[in-house]
Amino acid sequence: MPGREVGASGPITIDRTSPVPLYFQLAQYFESAIRSGALKVGARLENEVQLAEMLGLSRPTVRAAFLYLANKGLVVRKRGAGTLVANERIDRNVELTSLYDDLAASGRKPATRVLKAEVSHASDQVAEALQLPERALVMSLERIRLADGEPMALMHNYLPAGLVQLNVEMLEEHGLYELLRASGIGLYSATQRMGAKNASASEARTLDETRGTALLTMERIAYDQAGRPVEFARHLYRASRYAFTTSFPRPEPVTG
């Protein structure tokens, strides 16, 4: 079909004779416009119904194109606001670094909103992870990590009480691992488990997502040089804005 002018991003051409699926042709158009900068961060894509009518496509076809873009982290879908061009997804290597450091290294402006910083009794899970006695005292932290003002992760961290002196101002200005290093506490190894879950209503509100949206989960126990556990973390990341990358060493060639 001929090109149709849609918004400021130029004409959309859908070729019904092409073996390329219609939804993918539409998704490729928007992906190209986003990556080229023709569609800026925060720009709103056309309404599904209107776009389907304008292009002579079914609404499920347009929805599939938008879902493809959302899964690649190129757009976010917000209730009441429509489909918006998203900030670039953060792609984080799975290694012993903090989110604060990774955001800064990627050119984003990290910020922290501290929800809780207090000494409390450890739960059974926290005590076991930190190899502490039952109901031992721990420093309990709950924070929202933002990038360029956009919430990226909800973080719960637990440290043995007395390990390091922390306050809200310090946690808002610096990453936790930076503060640990400054206190002479080095992190030399960790065990980490990643998974996924659907956002609860409260988690969705905190992370500016819709209820039921997919979230990445991470649990980590970090150890110092002596092999002592010094941090237990439970983090939730927006899957639409975040990805983990794992690299494996190249296997040795088989000879003989």
N, C-alpha and C positions, 0 to 999 in steps of 0.2 A: 504494500500500500504506500502511497506517497507520504512524504514527511509531514508531520503536524507540528506546528510551533506550540511549545508548551513552556510557559514561564520564560525566565531569562536564560535558560540553559540550552536553547536552540531547538531545531527540529528533531523529532523522533521518527525514524523510519522503521517500519515493521514489514519484513519480507515474508509473506505467507507461503511462498514457494520454496523457501530455504528449509533445509533439514534441521536447522538450529531451532530449538523450541522457542515459542513466542515469548514465554516468560523470561527466558535467558537473554533474548535480544533486548528486551526492555531493561532488564537488570544491567546488561553491559553498557547500555546507553547512559544510565545514571551513574554507574561506577566510573566510566570514563569522564563524565562531567565533574564528579566529585574529586577524582584524583588529579584532574587538570586544573582545578580551582575555579572552574566555571560555576560550580555550586559551592558556596562557602559554608563553613561550619555554622550551624544554626539555621541554615536556609530550610524552608519547609517544602517538601515535595507535594505534588498535586494530590488531591483527595482521590482515593481508590475508585469511587463510583464515577466521579467526573472524568478521571483519566481513562477508565474503561470505555465510557461513552465516546470520548473524543477520538480514541484510537480504534474503536470497533472491536475491543477485546472483552473477554468475560472478566467479571470481577475476581474470580479465583485465580486467573492468570496474572492479573496485576498484583494480587495479594502474594502470590508465589514469588514474584520478582522482588517485592519489598522484603519478604522473609529472607530471601537469598542475601540481600544487601545487609539486613540486620544481623544475620549469622556471620557475615564477614566483618562486622563492627563498623560499617560505613554509615549506617543510619540508626537512630533510636526511635522507638514508637512510644509517644507519651499521650496518655488519656487527656483529651481536651485540647491538645496542641497539634496532634497529627504526627506525621513522619518527618523527622528532622535530620539533617546531615550532622553526623557525630564528629567529635574530635577523634584523631587517629587512635586506634586501639594500642594500648601498651602491650608489647611483647616482651615478656620477662624470662630470662634464662633461669633455670632451676639451679640455683647455687646459693651459698650462704651470704646473701646480701639482704638489705632491708628495702622495703618498698620506697621509703623516702629517698634513699640513695639512687635507686633505679629510676625514679621519676626525674630527679635532678639530672642524672646522666643522659636521659632521653630528651632533655631540653624543655621538659614541662616544669611548671612552678608548683612544687609540693606545698601543702599546708595541712595542718592537723587541727581537728576539733576534739578536745578532750571531754568525754562524757563522764568518765570516772577515773580517779586515781586515789586509791585508798588501801589501807592494810586490812585484811580480812582473813578469816579461817579458810584454809584450802578445802575444796571439795575432794571427794575420794579420787576422782580422775586427776586433778591437779597435783595432789599429794603424791600419787603413784608416779606421775610423769617426772616430777622434780625429786623423787626419792626422799620425800620428807615424811615425818611421822603424821599420823592421822590428825587432821584439824590443825596442822601447823599454820603459823602466820605467813602470809604471802602478800607481796605488793600486787594488787589487782588493777589492771589498766583496761579501759574501754575507750577506743578512739575511732574517729572517722578520718580516713585519709582522703584528701582532695587533690586534684590536679587541675590547675588553672581554674579553680573555683568549683569544679565538678566532682561530686563524691565518687570515689573509686572503690573503696573497701571499708568494711567494718571490722575492726581488729580488737581482739581480746588477748592480752598478754599477762602472764603471771611470772613473778620473780620471787625467789626466797626473800623474806623480809630481812632488811638490814644489808642486803647485797650492795645496794647503791642508793644514794639519796636523790630522789626525783620530786619535782613539783609540776604543777600544771603549766606554768610559764616555760619551763625547760622543755616539756613535751610538745608544746605548741611551736617552739622555735627550732627543734632539732629532732632527728630520727632517734629511735630507741637504741639502735646499735651504735650510732655515733656517741651517744651518752655513755654507753657501756665501755666503749673503747677509751673515752676520755677519763673514765674512772679506773683504767688499768685492767679492765676485764676483757680478755680476748675470747672470741668465739672460734673454735677450731674444727668443730664437726657438728653434724646435726642429723637427725632422722626426720623424715618429712613424708606426710601422706596427703594426697590430693584426691578430691572427689567433686561431687556436684549435688545440688539440692534445689528445690523450688523456694522462692522467697516467701516468707510469711508476711502478713500485713505490716507488722512493725518493721521488719527488715526492708521491705519494699519502700516504706515511707523514708527510712533513713538513707537509702541509697538512690532515691529518686527513680525508682522502677515501679512496675505494676506487680501486684500480688500474683505469685505463681511463676514469675520470671525466673529463668535459670540463673543460678549463682554458682561460681566456683568455690570450693571449700579447700582449706589447707590447715593441717595440724603439724606443728613442728616442735621438736625438743632440741634445743641447742646446748652444746657442751663446751666447757672451757678446756684449757690445755691438760688439766689433770683428769679429764673425763667426767667432771662433775656437771650435772644438768643445772643450768643457770637461767633458762627461760623455757616456758611452755606457751605456745601461741595457738590460737584458734582464729582464723581469718575467713571472712567472706568477701569475694570479689565479684564485681559485675561482669558476667560473661560477655556482655555486649561491648565492654570497653577494655577487656583484659584477656591475655592469653599467656600460657606458660610454654616455654620451649626447652626441650631436653636434648642434649648432645651426647652421643655415645662414642667411645674411642673406636677407631678403625681396627677391625680384627687383624691379627697377624696372619700373613699368608700361610697356607698349609703347604709344606714341602715334603718331599720324600715319598 
